[in-house]
């Protein structure tokens, strides 16, 4: 397991972020899953408020999550509808 994490850590393109991202992968995956599940009702409700099909909100939230994960999000970054509305 350690060698897999080490090779994945070397493959990350952003220097200086390897240790932070790969420090605790189990916790990172579980927190990502919880946040993804919490975003489903938020995306549906905001798309209904906007007057568009709920599928549009789900696709948009999925797309933003992928872009942020590839771009390297930060803890203070707002990347969801609720945070942006606040």
Residue pairs with C-beta under 8 A, 6 or more apart in sequence:
5 22
5 25
8 22
9 18
9 19
9 21
9 22
10 18
12 18
12 21
12 22
14 72
17 72
21 28
36 65
39 61
39 65
39 80
40 58
42 61
42 80
42 81
42 82
43 54
43 57
43 58
43 60
43 61
43 81
44 54
44 57
44 58
46 57
46 81
47 53
47 54
47 55
47 56
47 57
47 58
47 60
48 54
48 57
50 57
57 81
61 80
61 81
64 79
64 80
65 79
68 77
68 79
73 79
78 84
